[in-house]
Amino acid sequence: MELRLAFNEWGQFTGGRFADRQWLLAKWEVCEGVIWPQEKIDIMLGLVSERLGLGLNDRFIDLGCGGGWMLKGLTPDSGYAVGLDFSAQMLHNAVRIDAGDALVQGEIGRLPFKAGSFDRMLCCFVLINMMEDEVVERSILDMFRLLKPGGKLLIGQLPDKAGSPDYDSAKGAYLDFCRRTYDLGEDLRDVNRMPQKLFDVPVLTSFLEKNGIGFRKLPSFNPFYRPGESPTVEWRFDLLLEK
Ligand SMILES: C[S@@+](CC[C@H](N)C(=O)[O-])C[C@H]1O[C@@H](n2cnc3c(N)ncnc32)[C@H](O)[C@@H]1O
């Protein structure tokens, strides 16, 4: 199924059944019934805000904002916060929680903004669903086009192909913890399965170098974080692009 339609279905399913609850294992990967403590949400949003150096004079956009929980959490750190998504249904969920200062329906790859429109940009847990390198590359160039000189774009939660076994064992351990801690419901991936890409780091970084894009590769926030653990992991990475 086309990705946008898959997210429309996902948005309708989650918005209807789980509108007023936290409903995902690690928010995204994905079992009904897990509650992220506020402390964990704060650590993740704090990391994003710090990496972007988000400030009250910044025009900020969250690309692929989905249901808008990150956008809503980061809005107070920015001057003007926009959310964009190609799924009307996901945006509808973002409207319901009153996320951001403005919400726009549009597609990464054909973004409806002039070059240099934003100081700070986030694209978290979005490229993971783009299976072809060509689509990933076109999306990065399109997002980078929107950055003002001096601006920063954080592309978050990219699965490192080389770290795939570590991810599997971390997920297994977290699932065991969740079974002991929460009243777990069904695995929602059985209801709606999204394609997931594993990134070849040398391929991606050489693309950035070839295009003269300055970047830093950073460990991602650990979606399976529990108190006492490191807040970041190596099996997912973020790219911080700077213009
Ligand atoms: C896994 S969700 C992540 C949502 C949010 N960023 C988060 O981290 O919770 C991916 C979102 O990206 C959107 N998306 C995927 N590809 C897109 C594209 N090419 N243009 C715009 N939105 C896209 C989907 O509709 C979906 O809402």
The ligand as an SDF file (V2000), in Angstrom:
LIG
                    3D

 27 29  0  0  0  0  0  0  0  0999 V2000
    6.5400    6.9360   12.3800 C   0  0  0  0  0  0  0  0  0  0  0  0
    5.6610    8.4450   12.1960 S   0  0  0  0  0  0  0  0  0  0  0  0
    6.6010    9.5360   13.2310 C   0  0  0  0  0  0  0  0  0  0  0  0
    5.8320   10.7280   13.6840 C   0  0  0  0  0  0  0  0  0  0  0  0
    6.6170   11.6810   14.5920 C   0  0  0  0  0  0  0  0  0  0  0  0
    7.7250   12.3110   13.8770 N   0  0  0  0  0  0  0  0  0  0  0  0
    7.1510   10.9590   15.8340 C   0  0  0  0  0  0  0  0  0  0  0  0
    8.3710   10.7780   15.9370 O   0  0  0  0  0  0  0  0  0  0  0  0
    6.3390   10.5520   16.6700 O   0  0  0  0  0  0  0  0  0  0  0  0
    6.1390    8.9950   10.5450 C   0  0  0  0  0  0  0  0  0  0  0  0
    5.3200   10.1780   10.0620 C   0  0  0  0  0  0  0  0  0  0  0  0
    5.9240   10.7020    8.8700 O   0  0  0  0  0  0  0  0  0  0  0  0
    4.9310   10.9510    7.8930 C   0  0  0  0  0  0  0  0  0  0  0  0
    5.5930   10.8430    6.5670 N   0  0  0  0  0  0  0  0  0  0  0  0
    6.2180    9.7770    6.0400 C   0  0  0  0  0  0  0  0  0  0  0  0
    6.7450   10.0800    4.8410 N   0  0  0  0  0  0  0  0  0  0  0  0
    6.4310   11.3880    4.5970 C   0  0  0  0  0  0  0  0  0  0  0  0
    6.6830   12.2840    3.5210 C   0  0  0  0  0  0  0  0  0  0  0  0
    7.3700   11.9180    2.4260 N   0  0  0  0  0  0  0  0  0  0  0  0
    6.2330   13.5550    3.6160 N   0  0  0  0  0  0  0  0  0  0  0  0
    5.5270   13.9550    4.7130 C   0  0  0  0  0  0  0  0  0  0  0  0
    5.2450   13.1450    5.7650 N   0  0  0  0  0  0  0  0  0  0  0  0
    5.6960   11.8780    5.7130 C   0  0  0  0  0  0  0  0  0  0  0  0
    3.8620    9.9030    8.1530 C   0  0  0  0  0  0  0  0  0  0  0  0
    2.5940   10.2780    7.6630 O   0  0  0  0  0  0  0  0  0  0  0  0
    3.8920    9.8010    9.6900 C   0  0  0  0  0  0  0  0  0  0  0  0
    2.9950   10.6910   10.2850 O   0  0  0  0  0  0  0  0  0  0  0  0
  1  2  1  0
  2  3  1  0
  2 10  1  0
  3  4  1  0
  4  5  1  0
  5  6  1  0
  5  7  1  0
  7  8  2  0
  7  9  1  0
 10 11  1  0
 11 12  1  0
 11 26  1  0
 12 13  1  0
 13 14  1  0
 13 24  1  0
 14 15  1  0
 14 23  1  0
 15 16  2  0
 16 17  1  0
 17 18  1  0
 17 23  2  0
 18 19  1  0
 18 20  2  0
 20 21  1  0
 21 22  2  0
 22 23  1  0
 24 25  1  0
 24 26  1  0
 26 27  1  0
M  CHG  2   2   1   9  -1
M  END
$$$$
